[in-house]
Amino acid sequence: MKAYRFPEYDEPIYDCRGKNVAVIGGGNTALDAIRTSLRPGAARATMLYRRSEAEMPGRAEEIHHAKDEGVEVRTLAHPVAFLGDEKGWLRAARCIRMALGEPDESGRRRPVPVEGSRFEIPLDVAIVAVGTGPNPLVQSTTPDLTTNGKGYIAVTDPETLRTSKKGVFAGGDIVTGAATVIPAMGAGRKASRSIHDYLTIGAW
């Protein structure tokens, strides 16, 4: 599969024209990914989500717009294996149908596999967008940088965004967990002021 690279494009872009693309997930990131893959000319763009549409965390208007653009939203479907061809390229996803059981800790009904309901969908590109988490390299490479129980960087002062390691400031999702770009931008501004003070007047 061709990838367009710098300098023609700022970021590598896989050529999805004429391809079957699926995104696994139901959040706003999943919606962004599948809509973006459809616009350059994907032959088929599918969202696979293991709960019903009512439980999807993505914004309702985004789901509506995705459908208007031609995205197929397949709910109560969960991939259990990706299948390759003789050359190792993705050719399909093996999925299983789900049913909704009792609510879990999130308050949403827990998806339960339906026995004997496996099926395959042809695929050329699969994008997994099922959540975020901190990179475990943070703890393994910087043991003197304090993290919390979930692995996110702990800041000692929410105003300066100082961390336990001198000269290191942190903000955004690596501190708060998954959120929107607005608070991340705000944290970036706070941290940049603190970094400036640290480099110019030694404030810590």
N, C-alpha and C positions, 0 to 999 in steps of 0.2 A: 504494500500500500504506500503510495507516494506521500511524502511529508514536505510541505513547503517550509523553508527555513530562512533564517536571517541571511542576507539583508532584505530579501523580498518581503519578509514578514518579521515583525518584532518577536513573535513567539512561534514555535513550530505548530503548524496546522495540518492535521491529517486530512487527506483528500477523501471525504465521505461521499463524493458524488456517485450516485448509483448504488450505494451500499445500504445494507440493513444495519441500523444502529439501535442499540437499546441502552437505556440508563436504568440502573437498579437503585431505587430510592423514591421518596415522595416529598422531599423538602424543596426549598427554593433553589438550592444549588443543583439538585437533580433537574428541576424545571429549566434552569438556565442552560444546563449542559445539553439537554435534548432539543430545546428550541434552537440553540446555536448550531447544533449538528444538522438540523433540518434545513436551515436557511441556505447553506452552500450547495444543497442539492441531494441530500440523502434520499434514497429511494423509499425507505421506510424508517420511521422514527417511533420507537416504542418506549413507554415507561413501564417498568415492572415494579409493582408495589405489593407488599405482602398483606396489607390490611385493605379495608375498603376506602373509597374516596372520602368518606366522612371523617376518617382518621388521618388523612394525609396532612402533614404539618405545613406543606406549602400553602401560600396564599391562594384563596379561592379564585381571585381574578387572574392569577398567573395560570392556574389550571385551566380556566375558561379560555384564556388567550392561546394556551398551548394546543388545546383541542381545535380552536378556530384555525390555527396554522397548519393543522394536519397531523399532530402528534396523536398516536394511539395510546390511550391510558389503559393498561391492563392491571386491574386490581385483583387482590386475593391470588396473586401468582408470585412464586418465589423460586429463583434459580438455585439449583443444587449442584450443578456441574457445568463447566464450559467444555465444549467438544471441539477438537481440532481436526484438520484434514491430514493427509499423508505428508504434507510439508510443514505441519505445525501451525498453520494459520487457523484462526478461529472460524468455525463454520456454523455453530449452533449453540444454544443454551438449553440444557435439560432443566425443566421447571416442574414444580409440583403445585397443585392448587391448594389453597388455604381456606380454612373456615375460622370464624371469629368465636373465641371462647370467652372465659371470664376476664374482667379487667386486670391488667398488671399494675406494677408500681407507678406507671405513668398515668394511670386512669383510663387508658385506652384498652379496648378488648384485645386480648392476646391472640395472635394468629396461630392456628393449629393445623398441621399438615393433614390433608385428606388422603387416606390410604388408597393406593391404586389409581392415583390421578395424575401421574407423570405425563408430561408432553414436551415436545421440542419446538423451539422457534429458530428459524435460520438467522444467523448473525454474522456480520463481518467486523463489527466494532462493539465492544461492551465497555461502559463507563460505570464504575461503582461509586455511588454517592450516598452512602448509608450513614454518614455521621463523621464527626471529627474527634481527634484526640491529640494529646501532646506527643511530640517525637521522643521516643525513649532515649535517643542519643543525648538529650539534654542532661539527664541524670548520670549516664554512664561516662560522659566525657568531662563533666564539670561537677564533681562531687561536692565542692564547696559552695554551690549555688543551691539555695534552699528551694525545694518544691513542696507542694501540698500532697495530700493523700492520693489525688487523682493524677499527679505528675505535672501539674501546671506550675509555672514559676511563681513563687511567693514574693510580693513586694513588701518592703518594710514601712514604706510611707506612700499612701495613695496620692499625695500631692506631687511628690517628686518622682515617684515610680522607681525609687532605689530598690535594689535587691540586696541579698546578704553578701554578695561579692562586690567589693569596692570597684567602682568605675563601670559597673554593669547596671543598666536600667532596662525595664521591660514593660510592655503594655500590649493591649490587643488580646486576641484569642488565646495566646500562650499564657496569659494571666487570668482572664475571665472565663475561658472556655468559649465555645462557639457563640458568636453574636454577630451583629451587623457591622458594616464598614464605618458607620457614624461614630460609635464609641471608640473604635480602633483608631480612627483619624484624630479624635480628641486626645487619646492616650499618646499618639505620636507627637502631637504638639506639646503636651506636658513634658514628655521625655526629652524632646529636643531642647527645651528651655533648661532642663536640669543638666543635660549633657554640656550645654554651653557654659553654664555656671561652674560646672565641675572642671572644665578645661581652662577656663579663664581666671576664675578666682579660687578654685580649689574647694568649692562648696560641696559638702557631702553630708 
